[in-house]
Structure formats: structure tokens, C-alpha cells
């Protein structure tokens, strides 16, 4: 898992130079130690499903609970309750492989 994360980061560094400024530490933890990660995981899954599969229903279900979304690939555009994230208005997303 950690290898996959590092591979994605290395791939992103080639496309987005600001990623070189990010420091991180990866660890694998049991979900029972950090149950709040399940919430974050669902949030990211719903957002990813909307972006890649154009299926908005899961995202719309949690969107009112989201404080904000910052698009790191679009000049750090911030989406919130006054400026909802919609694919029609966002730049094209390219999968990071």
C-alpha cells in the first residue's frame, strides 16, 4: 500500500511541481484505532466516484456536511456551500497513474 502511495506521489511530482514542497509520513493503522478515517475514506470515495464515474448521488448526500474542498490542481480553487463543486465548472481531471 505504501509503495502505491509513493508511486502516485512520484507520478504527480512530474506533473505538479508544488508537490515537491509536501512532506508526509505513511503508516498502516487498524481501523479500530482511528475510526474517523472511515468517514474520510467515504468522503474521498464519494468525491472520486463523482469525478471518475459522473455519479453524483453519493457526493450530494454528504456535500452539505463538507466544510470545503480545495482543488490543488486548479490554482487551489476552494469549493464550499456558497460555491458547490460541480464537474461542469471544474477543469478536466486526469487520472494519476
C-alpha positions in Angstrom: 0.0 0.0 0.0 2.7 2.5 0.9 4.5 1.7 -2.3 1.4 2.6 -4.3 1.1 5.9 -2.4 4.7 6.7 -3.1 4.3 5.8 -6.8 1.3 8.1 -7.1 3.2 10.9 -5.4 6.3 10.5 -7.7 4.0 10.5 -10.7 2.3 13.7 -9.5 5.6 15.4 -8.9 6.3 15.2 -12.6 3.0 17.0 -13.4 2.7 19.4 -10.5 5.9 20.9 -9.2 4.3 22.2 -5.9 4.0 18.6 -4.7 7.8 18.7 -4.1 7.0 21.0 -1.2 4.7 18.5 0.6 6.2 16.3 3.3 4.3 13.3 4.6 4.6 10.1 6.6 2.7 7.0 5.7 1.7 4.3 8.2 -0.8 1.5 8.2 -3.2 1.5 11.1 -6.0 -0.7 12.3 -9.4 0.9 11.7 -10.3 0.3 15.3 -7.5 2.7 16.3 -8.7 5.5 14.0 -12.4 5.1 13.3 -12.6 8.7 11.9 -10.7 7.5 8.9 -13.8 5.6 7.8 -15.5 9.0 7.4 -12.6 10.5 5.4 -12.4 7.3 3.3 -16.1 7.6 2.4 -15.8 11.3 1.7 -12.9 10.7 -0.7 -14.7 7.6 -2.3 -17.8 9.7 -3.0 -15.9 12.5 -4.5 -13.8 10.2 -6.6 -16.9 8.3 -7.8 -18.4 11.6 -8.9 -15.2 12.7 -10.7 -14.4 9.5 -12.5 -17.9 7.9 -13.0 -20.0 11.0 -13.1 -22.2 9.5 -10.4 -23.2 12.4 -8.2 -25.7 10.8 -5.8 -23.2 9.8 -3.1 -21.4 13.1 -3.3 -24.7 15.1 -3.0 -25.7 13.0 0.1 -22.7 14.2 2.1 -22.0 17.5 0.4 -24.0 19.6 3.0 -21.7 18.1 5.7 -18.5 19.1 3.9 -16.8 22.3 5.1 -14.8 22.8 1.9 -13.0 21.1 -1.0 -9.7 22.6 -2.3 -8.7 21.7 -5.8 -4.9 21.5 -5.7 -4.8 21.2 -9.5 -6.7 24.3 -10.2 -4.9 27.1 -8.5 -6.2 25.9 -5.1 -9.8 26.8 -6.0 -12.0 26.4 -2.9 -15.5 25.0 -3.1 -17.9 25.3 -0.2 -21.6 25.8 0.5 -21.6 29.1 -1.5 -19.6 27.7 -4.4 -20.5 24.0 -4.8 -18.1 21.6 -6.6 -19.6 20.7 -9.9 -17.7 18.9 -12.7 -19.3 21.1 -15.4 -17.5 24.1 -13.9 -14.2 22.4 -12.8 -11.3 21.8 -15.2 -10.8 18.3 -16.7 -9.4 15.7 -14.3 -6.7 13.4 -15.5 -6.2 10.1 -13.6 -2.9 9.8 -11.7 -1.4 6.5 -12.6 
